[in-house]
Amino acid sequence: MSSKRSALPPPLWVAVVQALSRAFGVFAAGLILLSVGVICQMVFVRAVLGQSSIWQTEFVTFSLVAATFIGAPYILLTRGHVAVDVLPLMLSTPGRRRLYLVGHVIALVFCGFFLYAAVPWWHEAFTLNQTTPSIWRARLWIPYLSVPVGLALLCLQLLAEIYMVAAQLTDPYGLSPEAKL
């Protein structure tokens, strides 16, 4: 997590976005655990009972994709992604702040475009009541919904991160001003 530069709590909207990111992170972890259970059930059904699996592979695939998109805001919030901080460590705090803001604005623009493309994709699956071609015939709008929802929250989390660093409420990259290479 980023180090705090002041004892002030974040604004309410930032706290709400952070709480949603944490809740979605828990939900994403639950989807992964559920997927593991479904895989175990599928192995039992196929290997022990000698029956075919109908819904398990699609369920696990959709759940893992959903966990990826739904969990992305939590990963950003906790700085759980892979990061190389050599350049930020070489810069002064104002330089770090500028680099952080430029990088996060670029990420926000990319995610915004991705969200812009994902909403019609989900809406088409919803309005046309599209289903998978398998026997299970899962309604595609349900797993597809995780993409725009996850991206929307990721955009909000990026905005919160940008605000907190621009307002100097947190240090860029979570690096204290004393941190040097």
Phi and psi restraints in degrees (value plus and minus 20) as a CYANA .aco file:
   2 SER   PHI     -98.7   -58.7
   2 SER   PSI     129.5   169.5
   3 SER   PHI     -97.8   -57.8
   3 SER   PSI     126.8   166.8
   4 LYS   PHI    -106.6   -66.6
   4 LYS   PSI     117.5   157.5
   5 ARG   PHI    -115.5   -75.5
   5 ARG   PSI     -37.8     2.2
   6 SER   PHI    -161.4  -121.4
   6 SER   PSI     142.8   182.8
   7 ALA   PHI    -103.5   -63.5
   7 ALA   PSI     -21.5    18.5
   8 LEU   PHI     -91.3   -51.3
   8 LEU   PSI     119.0   159.0
   9 PRO   PHI     -91.9   -51.9
   9 PRO   PSI     138.6   178.6
  10 PRO   PHI     -87.3   -47.3
  10 PRO   PSI     139.3   179.3
  11 PRO   PHI     -78.0   -38.0
  11 PRO   PSI     138.1   178.1
  12 LEU   PHI     -75.7   -35.7
  12 LEU   PSI     -63.8   -23.8
  13 TRP   PHI     -83.5   -43.5
  13 TRP   PSI     -56.3   -16.3
  14 VAL   PHI     -88.5   -48.5
  14 VAL   PSI     -62.7   -22.7
  15 ALA   PHI     -81.9   -41.9
  15 ALA   PSI     -58.1   -18.1
  16 VAL   PHI     -87.1   -47.1
  16 VAL   PSI     -64.4   -24.4
  17 VAL   PHI     -81.9   -41.9
  17 VAL   PSI     -63.0   -23.0
  18 GLN   PHI     -84.2   -44.2
  18 GLN   PSI     -60.1   -20.1
  19 ALA   PHI     -85.1   -45.1
  19 ALA   PSI     -61.6   -21.6
  20 LEU   PHI     -83.5   -43.5
  20 LEU   PSI     -61.1   -21.1
  21 SER   PHI     -81.9   -41.9
  21 SER   PSI     -60.7   -20.7
  22 ARG   PHI     -84.9   -44.9
  22 ARG   PSI     -64.3   -24.3
  23 ALA   PHI     -82.6   -42.6
  23 ALA   PSI     -62.9   -22.9
  24 PHE   PHI     -86.6   -46.6
  24 PHE   PSI     -53.3   -13.3
  25 GLY   PHI     -83.0   -43.0
  25 GLY   PSI     -61.8   -21.8
  26 VAL   PHI     -84.2   -44.2
  26 VAL   PSI     -62.8   -22.8
  27 PHE   PHI     -82.0   -42.0
  27 PHE   PSI     -62.4   -22.4
  28 ALA   PHI     -82.8   -42.8
  28 ALA   PSI     -62.1   -22.1
  29 ALA   PHI     -83.1   -43.1
  29 ALA   PSI     -58.7   -18.7
  30 GLY   PHI     -83.4   -43.4
  30 GLY   PSI     -59.7   -19.7
  31 LEU   PHI     -82.1   -42.1
  31 LEU   PSI     -59.3   -19.3
  32 ILE   PHI     -86.4   -46.4
  32 ILE   PSI     -64.1   -24.1
  33 LEU   PHI     -82.8   -42.8
  33 LEU   PSI     -61.9   -21.9
  34 LEU   PHI     -82.4   -42.4
  34 LEU   PSI     -58.8   -18.8
  35 SER   PHI     -82.8   -42.8
  35 SER   PSI     -60.0   -20.0
  36 VAL   PHI     -82.1   -42.1
  36 VAL   PSI     -63.4   -23.4
  37 GLY   PHI     -82.7   -42.7
  37 GLY   PSI     -60.8   -20.8
  38 VAL   PHI     -87.1   -47.1
  38 VAL   PSI     -58.6   -18.6
  39 ILE   PHI     -82.6   -42.6
  39 ILE   PSI     -62.5   -22.5
  40 CYS   PHI     -82.5   -42.5
  40 CYS   PSI     -61.6   -21.6
  41 GLN   PHI     -83.3   -43.3
  41 GLN   PSI     -60.5   -20.5
  42 MET   PHI     -84.5   -44.5
  42 MET   PSI     -62.5   -22.5
  43 VAL   PHI     -82.6   -42.6
  43 VAL   PSI     -62.5   -22.5
  44 PHE   PHI     -82.5   -42.5
  44 PHE   PSI     -66.7   -26.7
  45 VAL   PHI     -81.4   -41.4
  45 VAL   PSI     -62.4   -22.4
  46 ARG   PHI     -99.0   -59.0
  46 ARG   PSI     -64.9   -24.9
  47 ALA   PHI    -103.6   -63.6
  47 ALA   PSI     -61.6   -21.6
  48 VAL   PHI    -109.3   -69.3
  48 VAL   PSI     -67.5   -27.5
  49 LEU   PHI    -107.3   -67.3
  49 LEU   PSI     -35.3     4.7
  50 GLY   PHI      48.9    88.9
  50 GLY   PSI       3.7    43.7
  51 GLN   PHI    -122.5   -82.5
  51 GLN   PSI     142.5   182.5
  52 SER   PHI    -106.8   -66.8
  52 SER   PSI     134.5   174.5
  53 SER   PHI    -114.1   -74.1
  53 SER   PSI     122.3   162.3
  54 ILE   PHI    -131.3   -91.3
  54 ILE   PSI     -71.1   -31.1
  55 TRP   PHI    -130.6   -90.6
  55 TRP   PSI     -35.2     4.8
  56 GLN   PHI     -83.5   -43.5
  56 GLN   PSI     -65.9   -25.9
  57 THR   PHI     -83.5   -43.5
  57 THR   PSI     -65.4   -25.4
  58 GLU   PHI     -83.8   -43.8
  58 GLU   PSI     -62.2   -22.2
  59 PHE   PHI     -79.9   -39.9
  59 PHE   PSI     -67.0   -27.0
  60 VAL   PHI     -85.0   -45.0
  60 VAL   PSI     -63.2   -23.2
  61 THR   PHI     -80.2   -40.2
  61 THR   PSI     -69.6   -29.6
  62 PHE   PHI     -83.9   -43.9
  62 PHE   PSI     -58.0   -18.0
  63 SER   PHI     -87.0   -47.0
  63 SER   PSI     -60.6   -20.6
  64 LEU   PHI     -90.7   -50.7
  64 LEU   PSI     -56.6   -16.6
  65 VAL   PHI     -85.7   -45.7
  65 VAL   PSI     -63.9   -23.9
  66 ALA   PHI     -81.8   -41.8
  66 ALA   PSI     -62.5   -22.5
  67 ALA   PHI     -81.2   -41.2
  67 ALA   PSI     -55.5   -15.5
  68 THR   PHI     -84.6   -44.6
  68 THR   PSI     -69.4   -29.4
  69 PHE   PHI     -94.6   -54.6
  69 PHE   PSI     -62.4   -22.4
  70 ILE   PHI     -88.9   -48.9
  70 ILE   PSI     -52.5   -12.5
  71 GLY   PHI    -105.5   -65.5
  71 GLY   PSI     -32.6     7.4
  72 ALA   PHI     -78.3   -38.3
  72 ALA   PSI     -62.1   -22.1
  73 PRO   PHI     -82.2   -42.2
  73 PRO   PSI     -55.5   -15.5
  74 TYR   PHI     -86.4   -46.4
  74 TYR   PSI     -60.8   -20.8
  75 ILE   PHI     -82.2   -42.2
  75 ILE   PSI     -61.5   -21.5
  76 LEU   PHI     -84.3   -44.3
  76 LEU   PSI     -64.8   -24.8
  77 LEU   PHI     -78.4   -38.4
  77 LEU   PSI     -63.2   -23.2
  78 THR   PHI    -113.4   -73.4
  78 THR   PSI     -17.1    22.9
  79 ARG   PHI      35.2    75.2
  79 ARG   PSI      23.5    63.5
  80 GLY   PHI    -104.4   -64.4
  80 GLY   PSI     -24.1    15.9
  81 HIS   PHI    -101.5   -61.5
  81 HIS   PSI     145.2   185.2
  82 VAL   PHI     -93.4   -53.4
  82 VAL   PSI     111.4   151.4
  83 ALA   PHI    -157.5  -117.5
  83 ALA   PSI     121.1   161.1
  84 VAL   PHI    -130.5   -90.5
  84 VAL   PSI      95.6   135.6
  85 ASP   PHI    -129.7   -89.7
  85 ASP   PSI       5.5    45.5
  86 VAL   PHI     -82.7   -42.7
  86 VAL   PSI     -70.1   -30.1
  87 LEU   PHI     -83.0   -43.0
  87 LEU   PSI     -68.4   -28.4
  88 PRO   PHI     -78.3   -38.3
  88 PRO   PSI     -55.1   -15.1
  89 LEU   PHI     -89.1   -49.1
  89 LEU   PSI     -42.9    -2.9
  90 MET   PHI    -103.9   -63.9
  90 MET   PSI     -34.8     5.2
  91 LEU   PHI    -117.0   -77.0
  91 LEU   PSI     139.7   179.7
  92 SER   PHI     -94.4   -54.4
  92 SER   PSI     150.6   190.6
  93 THR   PHI     -79.8   -39.8
  93 THR   PSI     -64.0   -24.0
  94 PRO   PHI     -82.6   -42.6
  94 PRO   PSI     -57.3   -17.3
  95 GLY   PHI     -85.8   -45.8
  95 GLY   PSI     -61.0   -21.0
  96 ARG   PHI     -80.0   -40.0
  96 ARG   PSI     -63.9   -23.9
  97 ARG   PHI     -82.0   -42.0
  97 ARG   PSI     -65.4   -25.4
  98 ARG   PHI     -82.6   -42.6
  98 ARG   PSI     -65.8   -25.8
  99 LEU   PHI     -80.5   -40.5
  99 LEU   PSI     -64.0   -24.0
 100 TYR   PHI     -80.6   -40.6
 100 TYR   PSI     -68.0   -28.0
 101 LEU   PHI     -85.5   -45.5
 101 LEU   PSI     -62.6   -22.6
 102 VAL   PHI     -82.0   -42.0
 102 VAL   PSI     -67.7   -27.7
 103 GLY   PHI     -81.4   -41.4
 103 GLY   PSI     -60.9   -20.9
 104 HIS   PHI     -94.1   -54.1
 104 HIS   PSI     -52.3   -12.3
 105 VAL   PHI     -86.8   -46.8
 105 VAL   PSI     -61.8   -21.8
 106 ILE   PHI     -80.0   -40.0
 106 ILE   PSI     -65.2   -25.2
 107 ALA   PHI     -82.1   -42.1
 107 ALA   PSI     -59.4   -19.4
 108 LEU   PHI     -84.6   -44.6
 108 LEU   PSI     -62.2   -22.2
 109 VAL   PHI     -83.2   -43.2
 109 VAL   PSI     -65.3   -25.3
 110 PHE   PHI     -79.7   -39.7
 110 PHE   PSI     -69.5   -29.5
 111 CYS   PHI     -84.3   -44.3
 111 CYS   PSI     -54.3   -14.3
 112 GLY   PHI     -84.0   -44.0
 112 GLY   PSI     -63.4   -23.4
 113 PHE   PHI     -83.6   -43.6
 113 PHE   PSI     -61.9   -21.9
 114 PHE   PHI     -82.4   -42.4
 114 PHE   PSI     -63.5   -23.5
 115 LEU   PHI     -83.0   -43.0
 115 LEU   PSI     -62.7   -22.7
 116 TYR   PHI     -78.0   -38.0
 116 TYR   PSI     -57.0   -17.0
 117 ALA   PHI    -100.3   -60.3
 117 ALA   PSI     -49.3    -9.3
 118 ALA   PHI     -96.3   -56.3
 118 ALA   PSI     -51.5   -11.5
 119 VAL   PHI     -84.0   -44.0
 119 VAL   PSI     -69.4   -29.4
 120 PRO   PHI     -83.6   -43.6
 120 PRO   PSI     -54.2   -14.2
 121 TRP   PHI     -81.2   -41.2
 121 TRP   PSI     -67.4   -27.4
 122 TRP   PHI     -85.1   -45.1
 122 TRP   PSI     -64.7   -24.7
 123 HIS   PHI     -81.1   -41.1
 123 HIS   PSI     -59.3   -19.3
 124 GLU   PHI     -82.1   -42.1
 124 GLU   PSI     -64.4   -24.4
 125 ALA   PHI     -83.3   -43.3
 125 ALA   PSI     -55.3   -15.3
 126 PHE   PHI     -91.4   -51.4
 126 PHE   PSI     -70.6   -30.6
 127 THR   PHI     -90.1   -50.1
 127 THR   PSI     -53.1   -13.1
 128 LEU   PHI    -108.9   -68.9
 128 LEU   PSI     -20.7    19.3
 129 ASN   PHI      31.4    71.4
 129 ASN   PSI      26.9    66.9
 130 GLN   PHI     -87.0   -47.0
 130 GLN   PSI     123.8   163.8
 131 THR   PHI    -150.7  -110.7
 131 THR   PSI     146.6   186.6
 132 THR   PHI     -92.9   -52.9
 132 THR   PSI     135.7   175.7
 133 PRO   PHI     -99.4   -59.4
 133 PRO   PSI     -20.1    19.9
 134 SER   PHI     -98.0   -58.0
 134 SER   PSI     156.3   196.3
 135 ILE   PHI     -83.4   -43.4
 135 ILE   PSI     -51.3   -11.3
 136 TRP   PHI     -85.5   -45.5
 136 TRP   PSI     -55.2   -15.2
 137 ARG   PHI      31.2    71.2
 137 ARG   PSI      31.8    71.8
 138 ALA   PHI     -84.7   -44.7
 138 ALA   PSI     118.5   158.5
 139 ARG   PHI     -92.0   -52.0
 139 ARG   PSI     100.7   140.7
 140 LEU   PHI     -90.1   -50.1
 140 LEU   PSI     -44.3    -4.3
 141 TRP   PHI     -83.7   -43.7
 141 TRP   PSI     -46.8    -6.8
 142 ILE   PHI     -88.0   -48.0
 142 ILE   PSI     -75.5   -35.5
 143 PRO   PHI     -90.4   -50.4
 143 PRO   PSI     -50.8   -10.8
 144 TYR   PHI     -84.3   -44.3
 144 TYR   PSI     -47.9    -7.9
 145 LEU   PHI     -79.7   -39.7
 145 LEU   PSI     -47.9    -7.9
 146 SER   PHI     -83.1   -43.1
 146 SER   PSI     -46.9    -6.9
 147 VAL   PHI     -89.6   -49.6
 147 VAL   PSI     -78.0   -38.0
 148 PRO   PHI     -86.4   -46.4
 148 PRO   PSI     -53.9   -13.9
 149 VAL   PHI     -86.1   -46.1
 149 VAL   PSI     -67.5   -27.5
 150 GLY   PHI     -82.7   -42.7
 150 GLY   PSI     -61.9   -21.9
 151 LEU   PHI     -87.0   -47.0
 151 LEU   PSI     -58.4   -18.4
 152 ALA   PHI     -82.7   -42.7
 152 ALA   PSI     -65.2   -25.2
 153 LEU   PHI     -88.9   -48.9
 153 LEU   PSI     -54.4   -14.4
 154 LEU   PHI     -83.2   -43.2
 154 LEU   PSI     -61.0   -21.0
 155 CYS   PHI     -82.0   -42.0
 155 CYS   PSI     -62.8   -22.8
 156 LEU   PHI     -84.7   -44.7
 156 LEU   PSI     -59.9   -19.9
 157 GLN   PHI     -85.9   -45.9
 157 GLN   PSI     -59.3   -19.3
 158 LEU   PHI     -82.4   -42.4
 158 LEU   PSI     -63.0   -23.0
 159 LEU   PHI     -80.7   -40.7
 159 LEU   PSI     -61.3   -21.3
 160 ALA   PHI     -83.8   -43.8
 160 ALA   PSI     -62.5   -22.5
 161 GLU   PHI     -83.5   -43.5
 161 GLU   PSI     -64.4   -24.4
 162 ILE   PHI     -80.9   -40.9
 162 ILE   PSI     -66.2   -26.2
 163 TYR   PHI     -80.8   -40.8
 163 TYR   PSI     -67.4   -27.4
 164 MET   PHI     -81.9   -41.9
 164 MET   PSI     -58.3   -18.3
 165 VAL   PHI     -97.6   -57.6
 165 VAL   PSI     -62.0   -22.0
 166 ALA   PHI     -83.5   -43.5
 166 ALA   PSI     -56.6   -16.6
 167 ALA   PHI    -102.3   -62.3
 167 ALA   PSI     -18.5    21.5
 168 GLN   PHI      38.5    78.5
 168 GLN   PSI      16.1    56.1
 169 LEU   PHI    -109.1   -69.1
 169 LEU   PSI     -40.9    -0.9
 170 THR   PHI    -157.6  -117.6
 170 THR   PSI     139.2   179.2
 171 ASP   PHI    -103.1   -63.1
 171 ASP   PSI     123.3   163.3
 172 PRO   PHI     -83.5   -43.5
 172 PRO   PSI     118.3   158.3
 173 TYR   PHI      41.9    81.9
 173 TYR   PSI      -9.2    30.8
 174 GLY   PHI      50.2    90.2
 174 GLY   PSI      -5.4    34.6
 175 LEU   PHI    -114.5   -74.5
 175 LEU   PSI     107.6   147.6
 176 SER   PHI     -87.9   -47.9
 176 SER   PSI     137.6   177.6
 177 PRO   PHI     -79.1   -39.1
 177 PRO   PSI     -43.3    -3.3
 178 GLU   PHI    -101.3   -61.3
 178 GLU   PSI     -35.7     4.3
 179 ALA   PHI     -88.1   -48.1
 179 ALA   PSI     104.3   144.3
 180 LYS   PHI    -157.9  -117.9
 180 LYS   PSI     139.0   179.0
